């Protein structure tokens, strides 16, 4: 079974930028958001660096969730994004930043979520220790507003002042 253990943090400053080892632009839309109470999963189509995948995640907005991801043809993903995923597409640039023994992913959002910058770290267990870089601010893992499926319905620029 696929499991993702991920923690999310806001950023204090831009000190992470010189540490970036690679970046990619991501476009993603949802076939099923998981926001309806009858849904137990979200189903996402994502395009990044001319590769595409379909991702299925449990809707529990917690640190640990079930996750399954499969590569799909790029042309199929483009077509699904334009015809099946609705009008709202999440756009962001993901920057990979190694720090201590972990790889941090810093997402810089665009469009209606412009201004939002967030770092994520994937862990092997919920109690795994890790070193926080000096550019990490408050943890938002348990704040539903910062999950992509919530940013579809209520973009960052509508609630952040």
N, C-alpha and C positions, 0 to 999 in steps of 0.2 A: 504494500500500500504506500502511495506517495504521501509524505508528510512534509509540511513546511513549518519551520519554527523561525519566526521573523519578528524583530523589534524595530520600531519606527521612532525617529527623533527629528526635531526641528534643528536648525543650524544657528549658531551664534554669529558666525562671520564667514568670510570667504577664504580662510586659511587652508582649506582643503584643495583649492584650485591648482596650486603648483604640484600637488601629489597625484593628480589624475594620470592613470596609465593608458586609458582608452575611454572612448565615449561612443554612444550610438543614439540616434533619434528613434523614438518609439511612437507608433500610432496604434491605438487600440480601441475597440468597440465591443459591445456586449450583445450576444444573441439572447442571453438571459441574465438579468442583473442580480437576481437573488434577493431583490428588495421586497418582492411579494412574499407574504408570510407562508404561502403554500410551497415556495421554492426552497430547496435544501442546498442549492449550489448556484454559482455564477458560471456562465460560459462565455469566455472572452476570446476574441480574435486579435492577435497582435502581429504587427510587422515591425521588424527591427533589422537594420543592415541587410536589406533585400532577402531576409529570411522571414518565414511566417510560421505561426503555430496557433493551435487551439488549446486553451487552458481551461480546466474545470477545477473550481475551488469550492470547498464547503463554505457556507455563508457565515459561519461563526466568525465574528470580527474580534478574534482573539489572537494571541501570540502563536498558537499552534492550530493549523488547519490542514485538512486533506487537500492535496493538490496533485493534479495529473496534467501533463503537458505533452503535446505531440506535434511534430512538424507537419505542415500541410503545404501544398503548392502555393507559391506566391500569388499567381493569378487568381486562384480560388479565394485567397484571403482578401485581395483587393476588391473582388466582386462582392464578397460578403460584407466588407466594411461599407461599401457604397450602397448596397441594396437591403441588407438585413439587420444592420446594427443601429438603425435610427440616425438621427441628425447629429447627436452628440458623440464626438470622438475625443478620447483623452490623448493629448499630445505632450510629450516630454522628452528631454534629453537626459539620458542616464550616463553618469560618469562613474567609473570604477576607481576606487581609491583604496589601495592597500594600507593597512595600519596594524601594527603589531602582528598578530597571527591571523587576522581576518581581512576579508575583502568587504569594504563598505560600498554601497551603491547610493550615489547622491542623485536624486531626481530633481530636475529643474523644469517645472511645468510651463506650458504655453497656453494660448487661447484664453478661455474663461477662467482657467486656473493659474494664469500668469501671476508671478510674484511668490508662488508657493515653491519652497525648496525644502526637501526632506531627505534624510539619510536613513537607509535600512541596513540591517545586518542580519544575516541568516546564521542560525546556531544549530548545533547538533543535539542540544537538549535545552529545556526551558531554564535549567539552573546552571548552564555553562557560563563560566566567567569570561569576561572580555574587557579589554582596556578601551576606555572612551577617549577619543581624540579631543584636544582643546577646542575644536570647532563644533562640538556637539552641544546642543542646548537641551531643552526639556523633552522627555519621552512622551510620545503621543500614540503608543501602541494601542491603548484602550480607549482612544477618542475616535469614535466612528466617523467623524467629519473628515478624517485624513485618509480614509480608504478610497481607492479609485471608484468603486461602485457607488459610494456616497457623493464623490465629486462630480459624477455624471448628473445627479439629480439636483444637487445644491453646490454649484461651483464656488471655489475659494473666494472669487471676487464679490460674491453676494453676501458673505457673512464675515469676512475679515476686514477690519478697518485699519 
